[in-house]
Amino acid sequence: MAALFEHSPWVEERADAGPSSGDRHADLMAVVHAATPAEQLVLIRAHPELAGKAAIDRTLTDASAAEQASAGLDRLTPQEFEKFHALNAAYREKFGFPFIICVRLTDKAGILSAMQARLANTREAEIATAIEQIGEIVRLRLEDQS
């Protein structure tokens, strides 16, 4: 079974150690929301950059590789790659973590637009948005497992 959270088994372990509400997604996200700010940052930072180094050197998790491919990020033109690279760098420079979006719910143009728009946000807003997007990613991964 594929991991639901990128390189963060602690989320599922904590959810499994607590009582179940009968809603796996809610139980998992309750763990994320109850985590310390430092733990939340570790979770966010465990995600790969979109169309980044991990995609090029093939070190993405299987789930991330499939999700990025679904949005066409494995088939970028050199110009698109440069745009992603520049936006990834600007985003990481400003916020200190990678841009996260549920790529299965958008496409290349939507991702680039969101990257540009979200650069205007505060760090606090982006942490909240990243956690919300991780929740969407996990929701779709759970659906894939059922």
C-alpha positions in Angstrom: 0.0 0.0 0.0 1.4 3.4 -1.0 2.1 6.0 1.7 -0.6 8.6 2.0 1.8 11.3 3.3 5.2 12.0 1.6 8.0 10.5 3.7 5.9 11.1 6.9 4.7 7.8 8.3 4.2 9.5 11.7 0.9 10.9 10.6 -0.6 7.5 10.0 1.1 6.0 13.0 -0.5 8.7 15.3 -3.9 8.3 13.7 -3.7 4.5 14.1 -2.8 4.9 17.8 -5.9 7.0 18.5 -9.6 6.2 18.4 -11.1 6.1 15.0 -14.0 8.4 14.1 -14.9 6.1 11.2 -13.6 8.8 8.8 -10.0 7.9 8.0 -9.3 11.2 6.2 -10.7 13.3 9.1 -8.6 11.2 11.6 -5.4 11.8 9.6 -6.0 15.5 9.1 -6.8 15.8 12.8 -3.3 14.5 13.5 -1.8 17.1 11.0 -3.7 19.9 12.6 -2.8 18.8 16.1 0.9 18.6 15.2 3.3 21.3 16.3 4.2 24.0 13.9 7.6 22.5 13.6 6.1 19.1 12.7 3.8 20.7 10.2 6.8 22.3 8.5 8.6 19.0 8.4 5.5 17.5 6.7 5.3 20.3 4.2 9.1 20.1 3.5 8.8 16.3 2.8 7.0 17.1 -0.4 9.0 17.4 -3.7 9.1 20.5 -5.8 6.9 20.3 -8.8 8.9 19.5 -11.9 12.0 19.8 -9.7 15.2 17.8 -9.2 13.4 14.8 -7.8 11.4 14.5 -11.0 14.5 14.7 -13.2 16.6 12.2 -11.2 13.6 9.9 -10.7 13.7 10.0 -6.9 10.0 10.9 -6.6 7.7 8.5 -4.7 5.6 6.5 -7.1 2.5 8.4 -6.0 4.1 11.8 -6.6 5.5 10.7 -10.0 2.1 9.6 -11.1 0.4 12.7 -9.8 2.9 15.0 -11.5 2.5 13.1 -14.7 -1.3 13.4 -14.5 -0.8 17.2 -14.8 1.7 16.9 -17.6 4.7 17.9 -15.5 6.7 15.0 -16.9 6.3 16.5 -20.4 7.4 20.1 -20.0 9.0 22.2 -22.8 12.3 23.7 -22.0 10.6 27.1 -21.5 8.0 25.6 -19.2 10.7 23.8 -17.2 12.5 27.1 -16.8 9.3 28.9 -15.6 8.7 26.1 -13.0 12.3 26.2 -11.9 12.2 30.0 -11.5 8.9 30.0 -9.6 10.0 27.1 -7.4 13.1 29.0 -6.5 11.2 32.2 -5.7 8.6 30.4 -3.7 11.2 28.4 -1.6 13.3 31.6 -1.1 10.2 33.5 0.2 8.6 30.7 2.3 11.3 28.2 3.1 9.4 25.2 1.8 8.2 23.8 -1.5 5.0 25.0 -3.3 2.3 22.4 -2.7 -0.8 22.0 -4.8 -3.0 19.0 -5.5 -1.9 18.6 -9.1 -4.6 16.0 -9.8 -7.2 18.8 -9.5 -5.5 21.2 -12.0 -3.2 21.3 -15.0 0.1 23.0 -15.9 -1.4 26.4 -16.6 -3.4 26.2 -13.4 -0.3 25.3 -11.4 1.8 28.1 -12.8 -1.0 30.6 -12.2 -1.4 29.4 -8.6 2.4 29.6 -8.0 2.5 33.2 -9.3 -0.6 34.2 -7.3 0.4 32.5 -4.0 3.8 34.2 -4.0 1.9 37.3 -2.8 0.6 35.5 0.3 2.0 35.6 3.8 4.0 32.7 5.1 1.2 31.9 7.6 -1.3 31.8 4.8 0.9 29.5 2.7 1.4 27.1 5.6 -2.3 26.8 5.9 -2.8 26.5 2.2 -0.1 23.8 2.0 -1.8 21.8 4.7 -5.1 22.2 3.0 -3.6 21.0 -0.3 -1.9 18.0 1.5 -5.3 17.1 2.7 -6.7 17.1 -0.8 -3.7 14.9 -2.0 -4.4 12.5 0.8 -8.1 12.4 0.2 -7.5 11.4 -3.4 -4.9 8.8 -2.4 -7.3 7.3 0.1 -10.0 7.1 -2.7 -7.4 5.3 -4.9 -6.9 2.7 -2.2 -10.6 1.9 -1.8 
